[in-house]
């Protein structure tokens, strides 16, 4: 399993007291009671639940990068295509991250890129960016110089993210009750197969079923450590059956189908006013990074 990025941390500033950061966005949140019904156990199929071809590869539900485990089998084409076309958007949404970000200012010529920015929030609603992965060293110089800075980011695509959740929800229901036949399962599979056949991310078609799902995110530690749990939302309007993925994301088994459309996600541009640098030390990080392993030295 991948190392999880920090969701919360506390920084002891040299001047000004501690700075506490968290992944949960500020403002009012919708809270709905959730009832866990049944933990689902792995179930392997002879044929791919999505396309019907021989199932030859083990499938993580939800994706491993969200904390999923091997729960079933699909064909290699479905497994690989969905991972390539959809998974990055789902992981960025889950991690509150923006990909392919760039900074620009008059202090340093040209755009300077970071591979990924984690967005975290202070208790008073201010946001902080944490670079993850490769980062042009000049980004630090741009921020240290302060002044007017242009930030461009690529937010996760809503349609591709919802399609990734639709796939995991569908596989979860197959694990519970077997591969369904007839409508509405045929229409659902048709929309998933249209994704699989796309040549690139930009060609992934809009999915009315995926955009009509009820999706709720739980902030904080997982409700359960199980990969997939059959669960039920209990809003005032009536119960909604679905799956709880990785203990944090509820996805409904029903969809408010419509001729939904969505515009392609475009890069966002922010004009920032950066002040003087602030020094400090990281005091706590959650989740804690795994301990480093000692390396053994061999003898020739």
Secondary structure as GFF3:
##gff-version 3
##sequence-region A 1 300
A	DSSP	beta_strand	8	13	.	.	.	ID=ss1
A	DSSP	beta_strand	18	22	.	.	.	ID=ss2
A	DSSP	beta_strand	34	39	.	.	.	ID=ss3
A	DSSP	beta_strand	57	61	.	.	.	ID=ss4
A	DSSP	three_ten_helix	64	66	.	.	.	ID=ss5
A	DSSP	beta_strand	69	74	.	.	.	ID=ss6
A	DSSP	alpha_helix	76	95	.	.	.	ID=ss7
A	DSSP	beta_strand	97	105	.	.	.	ID=ss8
A	DSSP	beta_strand	108	122	.	.	.	ID=ss9
A	DSSP	beta_strand	127	135	.	.	.	ID=ss10
A	DSSP	alpha_helix	137	145	.	.	.	ID=ss11
A	DSSP	beta_strand	147	154	.	.	.	ID=ss12
A	DSSP	alpha_helix	158	177	.	.	.	ID=ss13
A	DSSP	alpha_helix	185	196	.	.	.	ID=ss14
A	DSSP	three_ten_helix	201	203	.	.	.	ID=ss15
A	DSSP	alpha_helix	208	211	.	.	.	ID=ss16
A	DSSP	beta_strand	213	217	.	.	.	ID=ss17
A	DSSP	beta_strand	228	235	.	.	.	ID=ss18
A	DSSP	beta_strand	238	245	.	.	.	ID=ss19
A	DSSP	beta_strand	249	255	.	.	.	ID=ss20
A	DSSP	beta_strand	268	274	.	.	.	ID=ss21
A	DSSP	beta_strand	280	286	.	.	.	ID=ss22
###
